[in-house]
Amino acid sequence: MSSATLIDVPFQLPSINTPVIGALFASIFFVGAIVVASQVLHFVQFIWFYFLRPSSVRKYLHGPAPYALVTGATDGIGKAVAHELFHKGFNLIIHGRNEEKIRKVIAEIKATGGNGDIRYFVADASKGGHDFAQLLAPFADLNITLVIHNVGGAYMRGEK
């Protein structure tokens, strides 16, 4: 029987002090630092934009009795915007296609507080033939400083 002898060969990792390995580690560190810095910057911008930034809507609160005109204000985003603008100090002119819904929205807004003026006009923007100059004539003497156009709708094939 023969016996095999093991030869003990020491294994060494390459030294970090070699120029190639050092440059590789420095490159990886540099790229990682850039990625982390970029993500931190995006996070800080997110926090600033959504939580800390003061609203710029107040710059439109100028002159005597400023009004905001909000179209499509009887549902969804338009309704929420009308609420917010009223509570920021604007008088409102709201638009909708259903007078009953408009009156309900006006009652809701006034019930939450505030003493501003709220006016309205009714027009179905999905249908043609409106004389918008005539519709808006009662508001010609008002100081309208902000317009939020929120009319939405879907054009269905076959409709005209």
C-alpha positions, 0 to 999 in steps of 0.5 A: 500500500502506498501512502500519499503525502499531502503537500501543504501549499500556502494559499494567499489572497492578492494584496489590496495594495496592488494597483489593480485591486486597489483601483477596482475597490476604489471604483466600486466604492465611487460608483456606490457612493454616487448611487447612494447620494443620488437616492438620498437626493431623490428622497430629500426632494420627495420630502420637500415637494410633498411635505415641507414646501409652502404652497404657491397658490397664495400669490394669486390672492391679490387685489380686492376679493380674488376669485378662483374659477374651477371647472368640473367642480362637482366631483373628484379632483375639481371638488377637492380643489374648490374646497381647498381654494375656498379655505385658502381665502379665495371666493369661488366660481364653480362650474358643473353640468348639473345644477343640483350637484353644484348646489350640493357642493356649495352647501358642503363647502360652506358647511365646513366654514369660511365666509367667502362668496361662491357663485356658479354656472351650469354648462355641459362641456361635452355638448357643443353650442354654448355661448361661453361669453354669455355664460360668463358675462355675470362674472365679468366684473369679478377679480378672477386671479386663478383658473383651474380647468378640470372638465373631464370626459370621454369621447366614445366612438360614434358620439358627436 
